[in-house]
Amino acid sequence: MTVRGFSKILSAPVSITLYNQLAAVDVTVAGATDEFRDTDYEKFNHSMCQFMDSIEIAMYR
């Protein structure tokens, strides 16, 4: 299942793909802001970590 939209928290378009029976998720963030335009894995991970944790917690409600 893919969820796409504009994240007010990240101030950028986001696409999140969840896979059935697989402990994996794909996240794509448009390079609309300077934070995501010129980033590497470590910076992206720090930016997305709390955002993804919040989504995971919300899924258990």
Biopython code that builds the backbone (N, CA, C, O; Angstrom):
import numpy as np
from Bio.PDB.StructureBuilder import StructureBuilder

atoms = [
    (1, "MET", "N", (0.853, -1.147, 0.000)),
    (1, "MET", "CA", (0.000, 0.000, 0.000)),
    (1, "MET", "C", (0.912, 1.227, 0.000)),
    (1, "MET", "O", (1.882, 1.297, 0.755)),
    (2, "THR", "N", (0.589, 2.171, -0.845)),
    (2, "THR", "CA", (1.363, 3.400, -0.924)),
    (2, "THR", "C", (0.494, 4.581, -0.510)),
    (2, "THR", "O", (-0.635, 4.733, -0.974)),
    (3, "VAL", "N", (1.036, 5.401, 0.360)),
    (3, "VAL", "CA", (0.367, 6.613, 0.816)),
    (3, "VAL", "C", (1.218, 7.787, 0.350)),
    (3, "VAL", "O", (2.416, 7.851, 0.628)),
    (4, "ARG", "N", (0.585, 8.708, -0.358)),
    (4, "ARG", "CA", (1.310, 9.877, -0.858)),
    (4, "ARG", "C", (0.596, 11.139, -0.421)),
    (4, "ARG", "O", (-0.630, 11.170, -0.308)),
    (5, "GLY", "N", (1.372, 12.173, -0.176)),
    (5, "GLY", "CA", (0.786, 13.454, 0.186)),
    (5, "GLY", "C", (1.853, 14.446, 0.579)),
    (5, "GLY", "O", (3.049, 14.176, 0.471)),
    (6, "PHE", "N", (1.402, 15.600, 1.038)),
    (6, "PHE", "CA", (2.311, 16.654, 1.468)),
    (6, "PHE", "C", (2.391, 16.632, 2.985)),
    (6, "PHE", "O", (1.368, 16.737, 3.662)),
    (7, "SER", "N", (3.579, 16.499, 3.517)),
    (7, "SER", "CA", (3.784, 16.487, 4.956)),
    (7, "SER", "C", (4.025, 17.903, 5.453)),
    (7, "SER", "O", (4.972, 18.565, 5.028)),
    (8, "LYS", "N", (3.160, 18.370, 6.359)),
    (8, "LYS", "CA", (3.354, 19.691, 6.952)),
    (8, "LYS", "C", (4.562, 19.681, 7.887)),
    (8, "LYS", "O", (5.223, 20.704, 8.064)),
    (9, "ILE", "N", (4.845, 18.533, 8.478)),
    (9, "ILE", "CA", (5.982, 18.419, 9.396)),
    (9, "ILE", "C", (7.300, 18.549, 8.649)),
    (9, "ILE", "O", (8.204, 19.256, 9.095)),
    (10, "LEU", "N", (7.412, 17.863, 7.505)),
    (10, "LEU", "CA", (8.653, 17.892, 6.723)),
    (10, "LEU", "C", (8.662, 19.018, 5.696)),
    (10, "LEU", "O", (9.714, 19.344, 5.145)),
    (11, "SER", "N", (7.512, 19.610, 5.434)),
    (11, "SER", "CA", (7.354, 20.659, 4.415)),
    (11, "SER", "C", (7.801, 20.178, 3.041)),
    (11, "SER", "O", (8.482, 20.891, 2.304)),
    (12, "ALA", "N", (7.397, 18.944, 2.711)),
    (12, "ALA", "CA", (7.775, 18.354, 1.434)),
    (12, "ALA", "C", (6.790, 17.239, 1.071)),
    (12, "ALA", "O", (6.170, 16.649, 1.956)),
    (13, "PRO", "N", (6.643, 16.947, -0.223)),
    (13, "PRO", "CA", (5.831, 15.805, -0.633)),
    (13, "PRO", "C", (6.502, 14.501, -0.201)),
    (13, "PRO", "O", (7.719, 14.352, -0.315)),
    (14, "VAL", "N", (5.691, 13.551, 0.299)),
    (14, "VAL", "CA", (6.211, 12.281, 0.821)),
    (14, "VAL", "C", (5.425, 11.128, 0.220)),
    (14, "VAL", "O", (4.214, 11.231, 0.024)),
    (15, "SER", "N", (6.106, 10.044, -0.070)),
    (15, "SER", "CA", (5.489, 8.801, -0.513)),
    (15, "SER", "C", (5.986, 7.688, 0.400)),
    (15, "SER", "O", (7.191, 7.473, 0.529)),
    (16, "ILE", "N", (5.045, 6.977, 1.038)),
    (16, "ILE", "CA", (5.393, 5.892, 1.949)),
    (16, "ILE", "C", (4.759, 4.611, 1.427)),
    (16, "ILE", "O", (3.541, 4.540, 1.269)),
    (17, "THR", "N", (5.579, 3.599, 1.158)),
    (17, "THR", "CA", (5.085, 2.314, 0.673)),
    (17, "THR", "C", (5.271, 1.266, 1.753)),
    (17, "THR", "O", (6.388, 1.008, 2.203)),
    (18, "LEU", "N", (4.159, 0.664, 2.163)),
    (18, "LEU", "CA", (4.156, -0.408, 3.164)),
    (18, "LEU", "C", (3.929, -1.734, 2.437)),
    (18, "LEU", "O", (3.088, -1.815, 1.542)),
    (19, "TYR", "N", (4.664, -2.754, 2.815)),
    (19, "TYR", "CA", (4.576, -4.059, 2.159)),
    (19, "TYR", "C", (3.868, -5.057, 3.066)),
    (19, "TYR", "O", (4.099, -5.084, 4.275)),
    (20, "ASN", "N", (3.008, -5.874, 2.476)),
    (20, "ASN", "CA", (2.278, -6.899, 3.196)),
    (20, "ASN", "C", (3.225, -8.024, 3.614)),
    (20, "ASN", "O", (3.982, -8.540, 2.793)),
    (21, "GLN", "N", (3.181, -8.395, 4.873)),
    (21, "GLN", "CA", (3.961, -9.495, 5.438)),
    (21, "GLN", "C", (5.466, -9.321, 5.238)),
    (21, "GLN", "O", (6.189, -10.296, 5.034)),
    (22, "LEU", "N", (5.919, -8.101, 5.295)),
    (22, "LEU", "CA", (7.339, -7.811, 5.150)),
    (22, "LEU", "C", (7.689, -6.680, 6.110)),
    (22, "LEU", "O", (6.980, -5.676, 6.175)),
    (23, "ALA", "N", (8.758, -6.837, 6.837)),
    (23, "ALA", "CA", (9.168, -5.823, 7.806)),
    (23, "ALA", "C", (10.018, -4.760, 7.117)),
    (23, "ALA", "O", (11.171, -4.535, 7.484)),
    (24, "ALA", "N", (9.430, -4.111, 6.112)),
    (24, "ALA", "CA", (10.159, -3.091, 5.367)),
    (24, "ALA", "C", (9.193, -2.000, 4.932)),
    (24, "ALA", "O", (7.991, -2.229, 4.795)),
    (25, "VAL", "N", (9.733, -0.833, 4.721)),
    (25, "VAL", "CA", (8.963, 0.301, 4.232)),
    (25, "VAL", "C", (9.881, 1.124, 3.338)),
    (25, "VAL", "O", (11.068, 1.278, 3.627)),
    (26, "ASP", "N", (9.327, 1.651, 2.254)),
    (26, "ASP", "CA", (10.070, 2.562, 1.384)),
    (26, "ASP", "C", (9.513, 3.955, 1.582)),
    (26, "ASP", "O", (8.299, 4.161, 1.551)),
    (27, "VAL", "N", (10.406, 4.913, 1.787)),
    (27, "VAL", "CA", (10.001, 6.309, 1.972)),
    (27, "VAL", "C", (10.741, 7.151, 0.945)),
    (27, "VAL", "O", (11.961, 7.065, 0.804)),
    (28, "THR", "N", (9.974, 7.967, 0.233)),
    (28, "THR", "CA", (10.550, 8.879, -0.746)),
    (28, "THR", "C", (10.112, 10.286, -0.387)),
    (28, "THR", "O", (8.922, 10.548, -0.208)),
    (29, "VAL", "N", (11.066, 11.181, -0.285)),
    (29, "VAL", "CA", (10.782, 12.583, 0.020)),
    (29, "VAL", "C", (11.314, 13.422, -1.131)),
    (29, "VAL", "O", (12.472, 13.292, -1.528)),
    (30, "ALA", "N", (10.456, 14.283, -1.660)),
    (30, "ALA", "CA", (10.887, 15.147, -2.759)),
    (30, "ALA", "C", (11.940, 16.133, -2.255)),
    (30, "ALA", "O", (11.899, 16.564, -1.103)),
    (31, "GLY", "N", (12.860, 16.475, -3.110)),
    (31, "GLY", "CA", (13.913, 17.424, -2.755)),
    (31, "GLY", "C", (13.423, 18.858, -2.829)),
    (31, "GLY", "O", (14.082, 19.709, -3.425)),
    (32, "ALA", "N", (12.275, 19.133, -2.230)),
    (32, "ALA", "CA", (11.658, 20.454, -2.313)),
    (32, "ALA", "C", (12.296, 21.464, -1.371)),
    (32, "ALA", "O", (12.184, 22.670, -1.592)),
    (33, "THR", "N", (12.952, 20.997, -0.339)),
    (33, "THR", "CA", (13.596, 21.908, 0.607)),
    (33, "THR", "C", (15.096, 21.641, 0.631)),
    (33, "THR", "O", (15.552, 20.588, 0.186)),
    (34, "ASP", "N", (15.852, 22.587, 1.146)),
    (34, "ASP", "CA", (17.310, 22.444, 1.220)),
    (34, "ASP", "C", (17.708, 21.245, 2.072)),
    (34, "ASP", "O", (18.735, 20.615, 1.821)),
    (35, "GLU", "N", (16.889, 20.926, 3.090)),
    (35, "GLU", "CA", (17.199, 19.804, 3.984)),
    (35, "GLU", "C", (17.280, 18.485, 3.219)),
    (35, "GLU", "O", (18.097, 17.627, 3.552)),
    (36, "PHE", "N", (16.447, 18.318, 2.203)),
    (36, "PHE", "CA", (16.403, 17.054, 1.472)),
    (36, "PHE", "C", (17.052, 17.124, 0.096)),
    (36, "PHE", "O", (17.272, 16.085, -0.527)),
    (37, "ARG", "N", (17.360, 18.309, -0.388)),
    (37, "ARG", "CA", (17.918, 18.441, -1.731)),
    (37, "ARG", "C", (19.334, 17.865, -1.810)),
    (37, "ARG", "O", (19.626, 17.074, -2.707)),
    (38, "ASP", "N", (20.196, 18.241, -0.905)),
    (38, "ASP", "CA", (21.597, 17.789, -0.909)),
    (38, "ASP", "C", (21.867, 17.035, 0.382)),
    (38, "ASP", "O", (22.513, 17.554, 1.293)),
    (39, "THR", "N", (21.371, 15.816, 0.454)),
    (39, "THR", "CA", (21.518, 15.054, 1.691)),
    (39, "THR", "C", (22.163, 13.702, 1.417)),
    (39, "THR", "O", (22.167, 13.221, 0.284)),
    (40, "ASP", "N", (22.695, 13.110, 2.445)),
    (40, "ASP", "CA", (23.225, 11.759, 2.353)),
    (40, "ASP", "C", (22.385, 10.863, 3.264)),
    (40, "ASP", "O", (21.443, 11.333, 3.902)),
    (41, "TYR", "N", (22.716, 9.606, 3.323)),
    (41, "TYR", "CA", (21.923, 8.647, 4.096)),
    (41, "TYR", "C", (21.830, 9.038, 5.570)),
    (41, "TYR", "O", (20.752, 8.975, 6.161)),
    (42, "GLU", "N", (22.941, 9.437, 6.159)),
    (42, "GLU", "CA", (22.956, 9.749, 7.593)),
    (42, "GLU", "C", (22.051, 10.941, 7.921)),
    (42, "GLU", "O", (21.281, 10.891, 8.880)),
    (43, "LYS", "N", (22.147, 12.002, 7.130)),
    (43, "LYS", "CA", (21.306, 13.175, 7.366)),
    (43, "LYS", "C", (19.826, 12.844, 7.137)),
    (43, "LYS", "O", (18.963, 13.277, 7.902)),
    (44, "PHE", "N", (19.542, 12.081, 6.088)),
    (44, "PHE", "CA", (18.167, 11.683, 5.800)),
    (44, "PHE", "C", (17.610, 10.844, 6.939)),
    (44, "PHE", "O", (16.467, 11.028, 7.356)),
    (45, "ASN", "N", (18.425, 9.921, 7.440)),
    (45, "ASN", "CA", (18.000, 9.051, 8.530)),
    (45, "ASN", "C", (17.668, 9.860, 9.785)),
    (45, "ASN", "O", (16.665, 9.590, 10.444)),
    (46, "HIS", "N", (18.487, 10.834, 10.117)),
    (46, "HIS", "CA", (18.225, 11.682, 11.289)),
    (46, "HIS", "C", (16.938, 12.486, 11.107)),
    (46, "HIS", "O", (16.186, 12.674, 12.064)),
    (47, "SER", "N", (16.684, 12.955, 9.905)),
    (47, "SER", "CA", (15.493, 13.749, 9.638)),
    (47, "SER", "C", (14.229, 12.906, 9.711)),
    (47, "SER", "O", (13.192, 13.369, 10.184)),
    (48, "MET", "N", (14.318, 11.683, 9.248)),
    (48, "MET", "CA", (13.126, 10.839, 9.126)),
    (48, "MET", "C", (12.862, 9.946, 10.326)),
    (48, "MET", "O", (11.758, 9.417, 10.456)),
    (49, "CYS", "N", (13.818, 9.765, 11.189)),
    (49, "CYS", "CA", (13.709, 8.795, 12.282)),
    (49, "CYS", "C", (12.492, 9.059, 13.168)),
    (49, "CYS", "O", (11.671, 8.161, 13.356)),
    (50, "GLN", "N", (12.360, 10.235, 13.699)),
    (50, "GLN", "CA", (11.246, 10.550, 14.598)),
    (50, "GLN", "C", (9.921, 10.530, 13.836)),
    (50, "GLN", "O", (8.905, 10.089, 14.373)),
    (51, "PHE", "N", (9.926, 11.001, 12.594)),
    (51, "PHE", "CA", (8.722, 10.994, 11.756)),
    (51, "PHE", "C", (8.214, 9.569, 11.553)),
    (51, "PHE", "O", (7.021, 9.310, 11.717)),
    (52, "MET", "N", (9.099, 8.651, 11.201)),
    (52, "MET", "CA", (8.714, 7.252, 10.961)),
    (52, "MET", "C", (8.309, 6.562, 12.264)),
    (52, "MET", "O", (7.389, 5.744, 12.261)),
    (53, "ASP", "N", (8.973, 6.873, 13.369)),
    (53, "ASP", "CA", (8.584, 6.305, 14.661)),
    (53, "ASP", "C", (7.161, 6.723, 15.026)),
    (53, "ASP", "O", (6.387, 5.913, 15.537)),
    (54, "SER", "N", (6.819, 7.971, 14.769)),
    (54, "SER", "CA", (5.465, 8.453, 15.059)),
    (54, "SER", "C", (4.422, 7.739, 14.217)),
    (54, "SER", "O", (3.342, 7.413, 14.710)),
    (55, "ILE", "N", (4.733, 7.493, 12.953)),
    (55, "ILE", "CA", (3.809, 6.759, 12.089)),
    (55, "ILE", "C", (3.636, 5.335, 12.593)),
    (55, "ILE", "O", (2.516, 4.826, 12.635)),
    (56, "GLU", "N", (4.726, 4.689, 12.975)),
    (56, "GLU", "CA", (4.646, 3.309, 13.476)),
    (56, "GLU", "C", (3.790, 3.235, 14.735)),
    (56, "GLU", "O", (2.953, 2.341, 14.859)),
    (57, "ILE", "N", (3.986, 4.147, 15.653)),
    (57, "ILE", "CA", (3.193, 4.148, 16.893)),
    (57, "ILE", "C", (1.715, 4.376, 16.581)),
    (57, "ILE", "O", (0.850, 3.737, 17.178)),
    (58, "ALA", "N", (1.424, 5.280, 15.653)),
    (58, "ALA", "CA", (0.043, 5.560, 15.294)),
    (58, "ALA", "C", (-0.651, 4.353, 14.650)),
    (58, "ALA", "O", (-1.871, 4.223, 14.739)),
    (59, "MET", "N", (0.105, 3.488, 14.015)),
    (59, "MET", "CA", (-0.471, 2.306, 13.363)),
    (59, "MET", "C", (-0.984, 1.295, 14.383)),
    (59, "MET", "O", (-1.804, 0.448, 14.032)),
    (60, "TYR", "N", (-0.537, 1.355, 15.611)),
    (60, "TYR", "CA", (-0.969, 0.406, 16.637)),
    (60, "TYR", "C", (-2.226, 0.863, 17.375)),
    (60, "TYR", "O", (-2.715, 0.151, 18.252)),
    (61, "ARG", "N", (-2.747, 2.022, 17.039)),
    (61, "ARG", "CA", (-3.955, 2.528, 17.705)),
    (61, "ARG", "C", (-5.181, 1.817, 17.226)),
    (61, "ARG", "O", (-6.285, 2.117, 17.680)),
]
sb = StructureBuilder()
sb.init_structure("model")
sb.init_model(0)
sb.init_chain("A")
sb.init_seg("    ")
for serial, (resi, resn, name, xyz) in enumerate(atoms, 1):
    if name == "N":
        sb.init_residue(resn, " ", resi, " ")
    sb.init_atom(name, np.array(xyz, "f"), 0.0, 1.0, " ", f" {name:<3s}", serial, name[0])
structure = sb.get_structure()
